Amino acid sequence: MRKKIEGVLTAIVTPFDVNGEVNYDELKRQINRQILSGNGIFCGGTNGEFFVLNEQEKVAVTLTCVEEAAGQAPVVAHIGEISTRETIRLGQQIEKLGVDAVSVITPYFVPLTQPELITHYTAIADALTVPIFLYNIPSRTGNTIEPQTVRALAEHPNIIGIKDSAGSYESLSGYLNAVRDIKDFEVLNGPDSLIYQGFVDGCSACISGLANVAPAAINAIWTRFHVGDINGSHQAQESVTGLRTDLYKIAFSPAVVKKALQIMGHDVGESRYAVAFSEQQISQIQQTLARYLPESN
């Protein structure tokens, strides 16, 4: 029987060395740092910079996560590519590595109709044996999976849930309401600002980019909620929301997440896409970390 994905999964960054190559030793350190805080691993997603990794790197990053986690925590890997064919190609490699599930972002650049999205996802689900999460992030792709489309796709035995990173409560609640009567279909919350509310409304887990910076603080939202400490969970969310708001005002994620990690002493390197931080921005990140995570590690 498949184990339900619950709690916090960190959308883990992909570390790079000074030459811009994947730093697998540092990736292992980051994986263990997350596991020590009680978090699972979501690799190769937006914060993992999948859009600048080649196919071999995506496979190697996933394998590293699976081997280092060694069954101590769930590992979900993102496999979405711009075409159905390439997504299946990558997925067939990734599913052999021992991941608990994969996620599939909508195609991007070309606007698609809802029937076309159904065709895309059905073909992928038919071709793979590993459980699949849909992945909705319209601000990055230009394509939105409508709730009724999710409801239709939820009937496929190999599509087990959706990761919603649209960023709004309206979107998240729309999915939860659409699939509430479908047993074992999991809704994963993406925005760090909605983790607590997602758990209240029925999300099984969250995928958190900010957990790279604050693994224990993010995990506290889940652990307190899970034991019935609703007020404590809400308080943990308020602190996290403040950190998220102030940090993401400075620069775009994942670049600002990696810069914060560098300032905290983690050798994750720079992002591969063009981002240059000014001295003022670096000072702002330092001040933000000191305000919200005075004992950060």
N, C-alpha and C positions, 0 to 999 in steps of 0.2 A: 504493500500500500504506500502511495506517495505521501511524504511528510509535508505538512502544510508550511508554507513560508510565513513566519511570524516575526514580529519585533522590528529591529533596525538592521537594514543592510546599507553599508556605506558604499556610495558610488565612488569607488577608490580611484585616486589619481594614478596616472602612469608616469613614474619617475623617469627622467632623462639625465644622462651624464653630461659632462662639459662638451662633448662632441655631438650631443643631440640624439644619442642612441639610448635605447631602453636600458635603464639601470635595474636589472633584475634583483640584485642584492638589496637595494633600497626598497623595491616593491615587496620583497619578503618581510622586511622590517615593518613596513606600513601595514601589511596584512596581519602580522602578529600583534601590532599595536591595537588594531581594531578588535581582534579576537579577545584580547585581554580586557577590553571594555564591554564585551558581550555582544559585539556586532557581527553580522554576517557580511559577505562581500558581494558587491555588484560591480563587475569589471567590464571594461570596454565600452562604457557609456559616454555620455557627454563630458562628465568630469574626467573620464579616462581618455579623452581626446581621440575617440575612435575615428574621427574624420581625418586625422593625420597619421594614422597607423596603417601599415600595409597588412596584407592578409597573413603573412608569416608572423608578424609581430602580434596580431590579434590572437592567433592560435597560441603563441608562446606565452603571452601575458595570461591567458586563461589557464593554461597548463600550470603555470607558476602558482596561480591563485588556488587551484584545486589541490596541488601537491602540498602547498604550505598550509592550507587550512586543514588538510588531512582529516576531514570529517568532523572537525571541532565546531564548524560553523557552515551554514549553507553558502553555496557559491552560485550566483546567477550571472550568466554572461550575455552581453548584448551582441547580436549578430546581424542587425538590420543594415542592409545595403540599399543602394538607390534602385536596384532592379530585383525582381522576384528570383531570377536565375542566380544572381550573385549571392543573394541572401541564402538560398538553398545550398549553394556550393560551400559557403562558409559554415553554415549550420551543420552540414554533414561532417565537417571536420571537428567542430566544437563538441558535438554530441558524443563523440567517442572519448572525450577527456574526463568524463565523470562529473559534469556540472549537474546541479539539482534542477535547473531550468534555464531557458534562454529568454531574452526579450527581443522584440522586433519592432523597431521604429517604423513609422510610415515612410514610404518613399518620399523623396524631397525634390525640389526644383520644378517638377511637373505637377500641376494640380490634378487631383484625381476625384472622381465621383465616389459616392459610397458603395455602389455595386462593384466598382473597380477595386476598391479596398477589400471588399469581401473576397473577390477573386484572388487577389494578391495573398491575403492571409490564409485562405483555404488551401491554396497550392502549397504554401510553406508547411502548413500543419499536416497536410497529406504526405509530404515528402520526408518529414522528420519524425523520429520516435521520442525525442526529448520534449518534455512539457514546455509550452510556449506562453509567454506573456505578451500581449499587445503593448505598444508603447506610444502614448499620445503626447506630443510636445509641439503643438502647432506653431509656436513662435519661432522655432528653428526649422521646421519642415514646410510650413505653408499648407499642410493637410491636417484636418481634424477628423478623428473617428467619432462619429455621432453615437449617442447612447443606444439608439435603436440598432445601429450596426454592431455595436458590442454585444447587444442582446442576441442578435442573430449568430454572431461568431461564437458566442458562449456555448452554443449547441454542439460545436465540434469537440469531440472527446479529448483532443490534444491541445486545445486552447484553454488554459486554466485560469487566466486572469488578465488584468490590465494594469499597467503602470501609467498613472496620470500625472503629467508634468505641465499641464496647461497653466497652472498657477492661480486658479480661481476656485472658490468654494462651489460655485455654480457648476463647474465642470465635474468636480469630484463627486458632489451629491447626485448629479445626473447619472453617473455610472453606477453608484451604489444603489440608487432607486431602480435602475433598469435591470439589474441582475440579482436583486434581493431574494428572489424566489428560486434562484439556481444554486443548488447545494454545491459547496466547495469551490465556487468561482471566486477568486481572490482579487480584491481591488487594492493596489499598492499606491500609497500617496507619494508624490514627488516633491512638492514645495515644502521647504523646511518650516515655513510659517504656518502650515496646516497639519502638522504631525499630530498634535493633541486632538484637534477636531476630527481628523480622519479616524483615529482610534475610537473616539466617542461614537461616531456614526457607523462604524463597522469595518473599517480597513483592517486587514490582517497584518500589514507591515508598512513601513515607509522606506523609501530609497533616498538617502540623505547625502548630498554633496558636502554639506557643512560638517558632517561627522568626521571628515578628514581632519578638520581643525579642532573640533570639540567632540571627540568620540564619547566621552563619559557623559557630557551634558545632554547630548542627543539621546543616548541610551536611557538616561534618567526619565525622559518623558514616557518611554515604553514601560520600563520596569515599575515605576510608580503606578502607572495606569493598570498594569497587569495584576498588581497585588491589591487594587482597590483604592489606592491613595489618589483620588481624582483631583483634589486640590493641589497636592504635591506635583502631580503631572502637569497641571495647568501652570503652576509657578515655574516649573522647568521650561515649559514652552515659552513663557514670557521672556525669560532670560535669553533663550536661543533666538527668538524673534528679534530682539534688540541687536544681538550680534550680527545676525543675517542682514538686517536693514542697514546698519552702519558699514559693514564690510562691503556689501554689494553696491553701495553708493560710490565707492572709490573706483572700482573697475569691474569688468565682466568676469563671471565665472566660466571656466575653471582657472583662468590665469591668476585671479586674485586669491583663490584658494591655495594655489601652489606658492605664490609669493608669501602668503601668511605662514605656510608650513616652513618655508625657508627661514623666515624671521624667527620661527620657533626652534630652529636648529635641525630641521629635517632636510636631508640632501635629495630633494625631489627634482631639482633643476627647474628650468624654465619651460614654458609652454612652447610647442613647436610653431604655433601661429604667431603673427606679428603683434606683440604687446610690449610696450616700453613703459616702465614705471618711473615716474619722476621722483625726486627726493621728497617732495611734498607728499606724494601718494604713499611712499614707503613709511614716512613719519605718521601718516594717518592710520595706516594698517597697524603700526606698532602701538599707537594710542588706543586703537579699538581693542586689540588683544589684551592690553594692560587693563582696560576697563572691564571687560567681560570675562577674561580668562587669566587672572593675575598669576596663577600657578600652572599655566599651560605647559604641555609637554608633547 
